[in-house]
Amino acid sequence: QVQLVESGGGSVQAGGSLRLSCAASRFTYSMGWYSMGWFRQAPGKEREGVAIIDRDDNTRYDDSVKGRFTISRDIAKSILYLYLQMNSLKPEDTAIYYCAASLLRRPSSTGLLDPTKFPYWGQGTQVTVSS
């Protein structure tokens, strides 16, 4: 069973930056086969896609974060590290942020950042942006 552990959340003022990390391990298949994504869920709202990086390193972002957030990944010592660099944070970015993994090669091929395409999830990390 894939294990995903997020870290790096916290509280920041509007305009500030945070870098989220996700350490992924226990892959059933080669870790290079997995597409990865960041999703978020604000209180009273549905979980929504933030950014996806597929197994070919193609990236896709939600319009609300384009130009402010950057998704990237790295592999070291059999651990896949997924990152989300978040700049120019806004109060509306406040949410629990989740790391997720999928064996789909193009999970965002429809143009949507669809959480249902990702079966493996971390426990989430809270990001709070104050005005």
OpenMM code with the backbone's topology and positions (N, CA, C; nanometers):
from openmm import Vec3, app, unit

residues = "GLN VAL GLN LEU VAL GLU SER GLY GLY GLY SER VAL GLN ALA GLY GLY SER LEU ARG LEU SER CYS ALA ALA SER ARG PHE THR TYR SER MET GLY TRP TYR SER MET GLY TRP PHE ARG GLN ALA PRO GLY LYS GLU ARG GLU GLY VAL ALA ILE ILE ASP ARG ASP ASP ASN THR ARG TYR ASP ASP SER VAL LYS GLY ARG PHE THR ILE SER ARG ASP ILE ALA LYS SER ILE LEU TYR LEU TYR LEU GLN MET ASN SER LEU LYS PRO GLU ASP THR ALA ILE TYR TYR CYS ALA ALA SER LEU LEU ARG ARG PRO SER SER THR GLY LEU LEU ASP PRO THR LYS PHE PRO TYR TRP GLY GLN GLY THR GLN VAL THR VAL SER SER".split()
positions = [
    Vec3(0.0841, -0.1183, 0.0000),
    Vec3(0.0000, 0.0000, 0.0000),
    Vec3(0.0884, 0.1244, 0.0000),
    Vec3(0.0609, 0.2152, -0.0937),
    Vec3(0.1391, 0.3382, -0.1036),
    Vec3(0.1196, 0.4211, 0.0225),
    Vec3(0.2302, 0.4716, 0.0750),
    Vec3(0.2251, 0.5579, 0.1935),
    Vec3(0.2674, 0.6985, 0.1549),
    Vec3(0.1867, 0.7960, 0.1931),
    Vec3(0.2130, 0.9354, 0.1602),
    Vec3(0.2082, 1.0167, 0.2888),
    Vec3(0.3129, 1.0937, 0.3149),
    Vec3(0.3201, 1.1725, 0.4374),
    Vec3(0.3549, 1.3163, 0.4021),
    Vec3(0.2609, 1.4069, 0.4279),
    Vec3(0.2814, 1.5482, 0.3970),
    Vec3(0.3446, 1.6208, 0.5148),
    Vec3(0.4128, 1.7301, 0.4839),
    Vec3(0.4693, 1.8177, 0.5859),
    Vec3(0.4871, 1.9562, 0.5262),
    Vec3(0.5145, 2.0546, 0.6113),
    Vec3(0.5435, 2.1882, 0.5631),
    Vec3(0.4310, 2.2879, 0.5753),
    Vec3(0.3148, 2.2429, 0.6210),
    Vec3(0.2050, 2.3369, 0.6375),
    Vec3(0.2308, 2.4306, 0.7543),
    Vec3(0.1452, 2.5319, 0.7665),
    Vec3(0.1603, 2.6263, 0.8752),
    Vec3(0.0762, 2.7491, 0.8525),
    Vec3(0.1049, 2.8515, 0.9316),
    Vec3(0.0324, 2.9773, 0.9216),
    Vec3(0.1237, 3.0847, 0.8658),
    Vec3(0.0709, 3.1630, 0.7746),
    Vec3(0.1497, 3.2666, 0.7094),
    Vec3(0.0582, 3.3834, 0.6760),
    Vec3(0.1157, 3.5007, 0.6652),
    Vec3(0.0374, 3.6167, 0.6259),
    Vec3(0.0237, 3.6207, 0.4747),
    Vec3(-0.0781, 3.6883, 0.4292),
    Vec3(-0.1012, 3.7044, 0.2863),
    Vec3(0.0237, 3.7634, 0.2203),
    Vec3(0.0572, 3.7077, 0.1039),
    Vec3(0.1771, 3.7500, 0.0336),
    Vec3(0.2992, 3.6660, 0.0659),
    Vec3(0.2884, 3.5836, 0.1684),
    Vec3(0.3999, 3.5002, 0.2095),
    Vec3(0.4116, 3.3736, 0.1281),
    Vec3(0.5058, 3.2899, 0.1676),
    Vec3(0.5345, 3.1663, 0.0948),
    Vec3(0.5429, 3.0481, 0.1906),
    Vec3(0.5113, 2.9320, 0.1379),
    Vec3(0.5293, 2.8056, 0.2077),
    Vec3(0.5713, 2.7006, 0.1056),
    Vec3(0.6430, 2.5998, 0.1522),
    Vec3(0.6784, 2.4880, 0.0671),
    Vec3(0.6294, 2.3598, 0.1328),
    Vec3(0.5362, 2.2954, 0.0677),
    Vec3(0.4856, 2.1676, 0.1157),
    Vec3(0.5694, 2.0535, 0.0589),
    Vec3(0.5857, 1.9506, 0.1405),
    Vec3(0.6572, 1.8313, 0.0972),
    Vec3(0.5723, 1.7084, 0.1219),
    Vec3(0.5930, 1.6080, 0.0404),
    Vec3(0.5244, 1.4799, 0.0583),
    Vec3(0.6269, 1.3703, 0.0324),
    Vec3(0.6435, 1.2832, 0.1304),
    Vec3(0.7331, 1.1696, 0.1154),
    Vec3(0.6488, 1.0466, 0.0841),
    Vec3(0.6717, 0.9886, -0.0329),
    Vec3(0.5914, 0.8754, -0.0787),
    Vec3(0.6770, 0.7487, -0.0847),
    Vec3(0.6211, 0.6397, -0.0338),
    Vec3(0.6960, 0.5145, -0.0305),
    Vec3(0.6001, 0.3960, -0.0376),
    Vec3(0.6567, 0.2765, -0.0302),
    Vec3(0.5786, 0.1519, -0.0340),
    Vec3(0.4967, 0.1377, -0.1605),
    Vec3(0.5553, 0.1779, -0.2732),
    Vec3(0.4869, 0.1641, -0.4007),
    Vec3(0.4804, 0.0168, -0.4404),
    Vec3(0.3674, -0.0207, -0.4944),
    Vec3(0.3515, -0.1571, -0.5437),
    Vec3(0.4311, -0.1769, -0.6718),
    Vec3(0.4341, -0.0757, -0.7559),
    Vec3(0.5061, -0.0783, -0.8816),
    Vec3(0.6186, 0.0244, -0.8777),
    Vec3(0.6988, 0.0298, -0.9815),
    Vec3(0.8068, 0.1271, -0.9876),
    Vec3(0.7510, 0.2673, -0.9641),
    Vec3(0.8185, 0.3452, -0.8794),
    Vec3(0.7649, 0.4771, -0.8462),
    Vec3(0.7582, 0.5688, -0.9666),
    Vec3(0.8359, 0.5392, -1.0694),
    Vec3(0.8301, 0.6188, -1.1909),
    Vec3(0.6993, 0.6029, -1.2675),
    Vec3(0.6191, 0.5053, -1.2327),
    Vec3(0.4937, 0.4803, -1.3017),
    Vec3(0.3797, 0.5668, -1.2468),
    Vec3(0.4033, 0.6354, -1.1375),
    Vec3(0.2958, 0.7055, -1.0690),
    Vec3(0.2916, 0.8537, -1.1061),
    Vec3(0.1706, 0.8997, -1.1289),
    Vec3(0.1457, 1.0422, -1.1368),
    Vec3(0.1128, 1.0902, -0.9957),
    Vec3(0.1467, 1.2153, -0.9672),
    Vec3(0.1286, 1.2703, -0.8327),
    Vec3(0.0516, 1.4012, -0.8383),
    Vec3(-0.0137, 1.4325, -0.7291),
    Vec3(-0.0906, 1.5564, -0.7285),
    Vec3(-0.1050, 1.6166, -0.5901),
    Vec3(-0.1322, 1.7444, -0.5898),
    Vec3(-0.1700, 1.8164, -0.4673),
    Vec3(-0.3156, 1.8601, -0.4796),
    Vec3(-0.3879, 1.8366, -0.3746),
    Vec3(-0.5278, 1.8746, -0.3671),
    Vec3(-0.5495, 1.9495, -0.2366),
    Vec3(-0.6619, 2.0203, -0.2264),
    Vec3(-0.6895, 2.0910, -0.1024),
    Vec3(-0.8390, 2.0894, -0.0741),
    Vec3(-0.8696, 2.1044, 0.0531),
    Vec3(-1.0090, 2.1092, 0.0941),
    Vec3(-1.0251, 2.2131, 0.2035),
    Vec3(-1.1059, 2.3131, 0.1726),
    Vec3(-1.1375, 2.4182, 0.2699),
    Vec3(-1.2632, 2.3784, 0.3463),
    Vec3(-1.2840, 2.4338, 0.4649),
    Vec3(-1.4027, 2.3993, 0.5438),
    Vec3(-1.5306, 2.4244, 0.4652),
    Vec3(-1.6170, 2.3250, 0.4636),
    Vec3(-1.7449, 2.3385, 0.3960),
    Vec3(-1.7397, 2.3285, 0.2455),
    Vec3(-1.6223, 2.2971, 0.1908),
    Vec3(-1.6086, 2.2877, 0.0456),
    Vec3(-1.5610, 2.1489, 0.0059),
    Vec3(-1.5803, 2.1172, -0.1215),
    Vec3(-1.5337, 1.9891, -0.1727),
    Vec3(-1.3824, 1.9939, -0.1963),
    Vec3(-1.3236, 1.8770, -0.1962),
    Vec3(-1.1811, 1.8678, -0.2271),
    Vec3(-1.1594, 1.9077, -0.3715),
    Vec3(-1.0560, 1.9884, -0.3966),
    Vec3(-1.0291, 2.0360, -0.5317),
    Vec3(-0.8821, 2.0176, -0.5677),
    Vec3(-0.8583, 2.0051, -0.6964),
    Vec3(-0.7219, 1.9882, -0.7435),
    Vec3(-0.6458, 2.1189, -0.7448),
    Vec3(-0.5205, 2.1131, -0.7069),
    Vec3(-0.4323, 2.2295, -0.7071),
    Vec3(-0.3304, 2.2172, -0.8205),
    Vec3(-0.2600, 2.1053, -0.8231),
    Vec3(-0.1573, 2.0835, -0.9252),
    Vec3(-0.1313, 1.9343, -0.9394),
    Vec3(-0.0992, 1.8950, -1.0612),
    Vec3(-0.0683, 1.7561, -1.0920),
    Vec3(0.0603, 1.7495, -1.1723),
    Vec3(0.1413, 1.6490, -1.1446),
    Vec3(0.2576, 1.6198, -1.2275),
    Vec3(0.2463, 1.4730, -1.2660),
    Vec3(0.2396, 1.4464, -1.3964),
    Vec3(0.2178, 1.3089, -1.4363),
    Vec3(0.3510, 1.2338, -1.4480),
    Vec3(0.3424, 1.1084, -1.4852),
    Vec3(0.4626, 1.0247, -1.4832),
    Vec3(0.5667, 1.0710, -1.5849),
    Vec3(0.5237, 1.1513, -1.6835),
    Vec3(0.6161, 1.2077, -1.7819),
    Vec3(0.6589, 1.3494, -1.7439),
    Vec3(0.6277, 1.3896, -1.6213),
    Vec3(0.6642, 1.5219, -1.5686),
    Vec3(0.5909, 1.6373, -1.6349),
    Vec3(0.4776, 1.6079, -1.6979),
    Vec3(0.3919, 1.7163, -1.7451),
    Vec3(0.3146, 1.7703, -1.6251),
    Vec3(0.3001, 1.9008, -1.6179),
    Vec3(0.2310, 1.9613, -1.5038),
    Vec3(0.1038, 2.0326, -1.5486),
    Vec3(0.0109, 2.0387, -1.4571),
    Vec3(-0.1132, 2.1119, -1.4815),
    Vec3(-0.1550, 2.1762, -1.3503),
    Vec3(-0.2018, 2.2992, -1.3591),
    Vec3(-0.2394, 2.3743, -1.2405),
    Vec3(-0.3833, 2.4232, -1.2486),
    Vec3(-0.4439, 2.4361, -1.1330),
    Vec3(-0.5728, 2.5033, -1.1283),
    Vec3(-0.5497, 2.6505, -1.1614),
    Vec3(-0.6460, 2.7119, -1.2289),
    Vec3(-0.6299, 2.8515, -1.2691),
    Vec3(-0.6042, 2.9434, -1.1504),
    Vec3(-0.6578, 2.9097, -1.0360),
    Vec3(-0.6460, 2.9968, -0.9190),
    Vec3(-0.5031, 3.0039, -0.8636),
    Vec3(-0.4176, 2.9094, -0.9031),
    Vec3(-0.2814, 2.9072, -0.8483),
    Vec3(-0.1744, 2.9242, -0.9549),
    Vec3(-0.2145, 2.9318, -1.0805),
    Vec3(-0.1159, 2.9476, -1.1881),
    Vec3(-0.0319, 3.0721, -1.1659),
    Vec3(0.0997, 3.0556, -1.1827),
    Vec3(0.1910, 3.1673, -1.1648),
    Vec3(0.2323, 3.1899, -1.0206),
    Vec3(0.1658, 3.1220, -0.9276),
    Vec3(0.1999, 3.1381, -0.7854),
    Vec3(0.2538, 3.0090, -0.7253),
    Vec3(0.2020, 2.8949, -0.7691),
    Vec3(0.2419, 2.7645, -0.7143),
    Vec3(0.3227, 2.6874, -0.8180),
    Vec3(0.4159, 2.6077, -0.7678),
    Vec3(0.4958, 2.5215, -0.8547),
    Vec3(0.5048, 2.3816, -0.7952),
    Vec3(0.4678, 2.2817, -0.8743),
    Vec3(0.4781, 2.1423, -0.8311),
    Vec3(0.6050, 2.0814, -0.8898),
    Vec3(0.6693, 1.9995, -0.8104),
    Vec3(0.7900, 1.9320, -0.8583),
    Vec3(0.8070, 1.8029, -0.7798),
    Vec3(0.8958, 1.7177, -0.8301),
    Vec3(0.9211, 1.5937, -0.7573),
    Vec3(1.0642, 1.5496, -0.7767),
    Vec3(1.1080, 1.4628, -0.6857),
    Vec3(1.2447, 1.4142, -0.6862),
    Vec3(1.2435, 1.2752, -0.6242),
    Vec3(1.3444, 1.1978, -0.6584),
    Vec3(1.3566, 1.0636, -0.6014),
    Vec3(1.4921, 1.0519, -0.5343),
    Vec3(1.4907, 1.0047, -0.4104),
    Vec3(1.6155, 0.9862, -0.3374),
    Vec3(1.6007, 0.8683, -0.2420),
    Vec3(1.6933, 0.7763, -0.2504),
    Vec3(1.6959, 0.6613, -0.1583),
    Vec3(1.5608, 0.5921, -0.1512),
    Vec3(1.5029, 0.5619, -0.2666),
    Vec3(1.3777, 0.4866, -0.2777),
    Vec3(1.2562, 0.5600, -0.2223),
    Vec3(1.2681, 0.6887, -0.1987),
    Vec3(1.1557, 0.7709, -0.1568),
    Vec3(1.1275, 0.8721, -0.2674),
    Vec3(1.0007, 0.8836, -0.3041),
    Vec3(0.9605, 0.9869, -0.3993),
    Vec3(0.9161, 1.1084, -0.3188),
    Vec3(0.9782, 1.2211, -0.3441),
    Vec3(0.9435, 1.3453, -0.2757),
    Vec3(0.8659, 1.4346, -0.3719),
    Vec3(0.7496, 1.4752, -0.3288),
    Vec3(0.6660, 1.5665, -0.4055),
    Vec3(0.6640, 1.6993, -0.3321),
    Vec3(0.6791, 1.8078, -0.4080),
    Vec3(0.6837, 1.9404, -0.3473),
    Vec3(0.5780, 2.0315, -0.4078),
    Vec3(0.5364, 2.1280, -0.3283),
    Vec3(0.4501, 2.2344, -0.3778),
    Vec3(0.5035, 2.3655, -0.3204),
    Vec3(0.5679, 2.4433, -0.4059),
    Vec3(0.6147, 2.5758, -0.3657),
    Vec3(0.5000, 2.6729, -0.3857),
    Vec3(0.4610, 2.7381, -0.2777),
    Vec3(0.3455, 2.8279, -0.2815),
    Vec3(0.3925, 2.9691, -0.2490),
    Vec3(0.3797, 3.0578, -0.3464),
    Vec3(0.4189, 3.1978, -0.3294),
    Vec3(0.2965, 3.2870, -0.3401),
    Vec3(0.3129, 3.4093, -0.2948),
    Vec3(0.2045, 3.5085, -0.3020),
    Vec3(0.0737, 3.4502, -0.2492),
    Vec3(0.0811, 3.3908, -0.1335),
    Vec3(-0.0358, 3.3233, -0.0770),
    Vec3(-0.1468, 3.4213, -0.0446),
    Vec3(-0.2683, 3.3734, -0.0618),
    Vec3(-0.3882, 3.4533, -0.0379),
    Vec3(-0.4726, 3.3856, 0.0698),
    Vec3(-0.5568, 3.4613, 0.1390),
    Vec3(-0.6442, 3.3984, 0.2400),
    Vec3(-0.7288, 3.2845, 0.1817),
    Vec3(-0.7664, 3.2956, 0.0560),
    Vec3(-0.8480, 3.1903, -0.0056),
    Vec3(-0.7702, 3.0620, -0.0337),
    Vec3(-0.6403, 3.0646, -0.0118),
    Vec3(-0.5598, 2.9415, -0.0218),
    Vec3(-0.5663, 2.8589, 0.1063),
    Vec3(-0.6303, 2.9125, 0.2091),
    Vec3(-0.6422, 2.8411, 0.3351),
    Vec3(-0.7206, 2.7120, 0.3169),
    Vec3(-0.6597, 2.6014, 0.3563),
    Vec3(-0.7222, 2.4693, 0.3393),
    Vec3(-0.6299, 2.3635, 0.3969),
    Vec3(-0.6822, 2.2422, 0.4027),
    Vec3(-0.5962, 2.1264, 0.4267),
    Vec3(-0.5455, 2.0800, 0.2909),
    Vec3(-0.4154, 2.0635, 0.2787),
    Vec3(-0.3545, 2.0229, 0.1535),
    Vec3(-0.3151, 1.8754, 0.1602),
    Vec3(-0.3527, 1.8031, 0.0549),
    Vec3(-0.3297, 1.6602, 0.0492),
    Vec3(-0.2404, 1.6240, -0.0689),
    Vec3(-0.1538, 1.5291, -0.0461),
    Vec3(-0.0717, 1.4689, -0.1500),
    Vec3(-0.1430, 1.3414, -0.1955),
    Vec3(-0.1384, 1.3121, -0.3256),
    Vec3(-0.2069, 1.1940, -0.3770),
    Vec3(-0.1277, 1.1315, -0.4909),
    Vec3(-0.1502, 1.0025, -0.5119),
    Vec3(-0.0793, 0.9290, -0.6157),
    Vec3(-0.1762, 0.8484, -0.7003),
    Vec3(-0.1389, 0.8309, -0.8280),
    Vec3(-0.2222, 0.7566, -0.9210),
    Vec3(-0.1344, 0.6815, -1.0193),
    Vec3(-0.1817, 0.5644, -1.0650),
    Vec3(-0.1109, 0.4910, -1.1676),
    Vec3(-0.1511, 0.5346, -1.3080),
    Vec3(-0.2445, 0.6257, -1.3191),
    Vec3(-0.2835, 0.6767, -1.4501),
    Vec3(-0.1704, 0.7584, -1.5091),
    Vec3(-0.1437, 0.7374, -1.6369),
    Vec3(-0.0355, 0.8116, -1.7018),
    Vec3(-0.0734, 0.9582, -1.7229),
    Vec3(-0.1994, 0.9799, -1.7538),
    Vec3(-0.2463, 1.1176, -1.7800),
    Vec3(-0.3727, 1.1431, -1.6966),
    Vec3(-0.3616, 1.1554, -1.5675),
    Vec3(-0.4803, 1.1715, -1.4834),
    Vec3(-0.5565, 1.2999, -1.5087),
    Vec3(-0.4916, 1.3984, -1.5716),
    Vec3(-0.5592, 1.5244, -1.6010),
    Vec3(-0.5804, 1.5419, -1.7511),
    Vec3(-0.5916, 1.4314, -1.8237),
    Vec3(-0.6054, 1.4384, -1.9698),
    Vec3(-0.7322, 1.5097, -2.0121),
    Vec3(-0.8332, 1.5114, -1.9239),
    Vec3(-0.9577, 1.5805, -1.9568),
    Vec3(-0.9471, 1.7299, -1.9305),
    Vec3(-0.8358, 1.7727, -1.8735),
    Vec3(-0.8208, 1.9131, -1.8376),
    Vec3(-0.8627, 1.9421, -1.6955),
    Vec3(-0.9207, 1.8418, -1.6314),
    Vec3(-0.9674, 1.8580, -1.4946),
    Vec3(-0.8672, 1.7983, -1.3961),
    Vec3(-0.8566, 1.8575, -1.2805),
    Vec3(-0.7747, 1.8026, -1.1727),
    Vec3(-0.8705, 1.7259, -1.0816),
    Vec3(-0.8980, 1.6029, -1.1223),
    Vec3(-1.0049, 1.5232, -1.0635),
    Vec3(-0.9529, 1.4357, -0.9507),
    Vec3(-0.9957, 1.4609, -0.8275),
    Vec3(-0.9484, 1.3788, -0.7152),
    Vec3(-0.9842, 1.2300, -0.7291),
    Vec3(-1.0902, 1.1998, -0.8000),
    Vec3(-1.1315, 1.0593, -0.8120),
    Vec3(-1.0345, 0.9769, -0.8961),
    Vec3(-0.9435, 1.0425, -0.9657),
    Vec3(-0.8423, 0.9710, -1.0448),
    Vec3(-0.7256, 0.9251, -0.9573),
    Vec3(-0.7273, 0.9630, -0.8303),
    Vec3(-0.6159, 0.9351, -0.7410),
    Vec3(-0.6637, 0.8471, -0.6255),
    Vec3(-0.6219, 0.7222, -0.6212),
    Vec3(-0.6677, 0.6333, -0.5151),
    Vec3(-0.5861, 0.6373, -0.3865),
    Vec3(-0.4661, 0.6946, -0.3912),
    Vec3(-0.3790, 0.6927, -0.2736),
    Vec3(-0.3629, 0.8340, -0.2188),
    Vec3(-0.3833, 0.8478, -0.0875),
    Vec3(-0.3864, 0.9802, -0.0248),
    Vec3(-0.3057, 0.9844, 0.1034),
    Vec3(-0.2486, 1.1023, 0.1307),
    Vec3(-0.1870, 1.1270, 0.2590),
    Vec3(-0.2895, 1.1785, 0.3578),
    Vec3(-0.2421, 1.2125, 0.4778),
    Vec3(-0.3335, 1.2543, 0.5842),
    Vec3(-0.3623, 1.4034, 0.5796),
    Vec3(-0.2855, 1.4787, 0.5037),
    Vec3(-0.3094, 1.6214, 0.4876),
    Vec3(-0.2264, 1.7071, 0.5810),
    Vec3(-0.2057, 1.8309, 0.5395),
    Vec3(-0.1354, 1.9290, 0.6214),
    Vec3(-0.2080, 2.0630, 0.6091),
    Vec3(-0.2263, 2.1304, 0.7210),
    Vec3(-0.3059, 2.2537, 0.7242),
    Vec3(-0.2225, 2.3731, 0.6783),
    Vec3(-0.2817, 2.4512, 0.5910),
    Vec3(-0.2237, 2.5790, 0.5494),
    Vec3(-0.3239, 2.6882, 0.5828),
    Vec3(-0.2793, 2.7872, 0.6588),
    Vec3(-0.3657, 2.8979, 0.6978),
    Vec3(-0.2999, 3.0286, 0.6568),
    Vec3(-0.3716, 3.1066, 0.5773),
    Vec3(-0.3206, 3.2348, 0.5294),
    Vec3(-0.4093, 3.3451, 0.5869),
    Vec3(-0.3487, 3.4337, 0.6620),
    Vec3(-0.4234, 3.5425, 0.7243),
    Vec3(-0.4042, 3.6725, 0.6464),
    Vec3(-0.5066, 3.7536, 0.6489),
    Vec3(-0.5008, 3.8804, 0.5736),
    Vec3(-0.4373, 3.9901, 0.6564),
] * unit.nanometer
topology = app.Topology()
chain = topology.addChain("A")
for resn in residues:
    res = topology.addResidue(resn, chain)
    for name in ("N", "CA", "C"):
        topology.addAtom(name, app.Element.getBySymbol(name[0]), res)
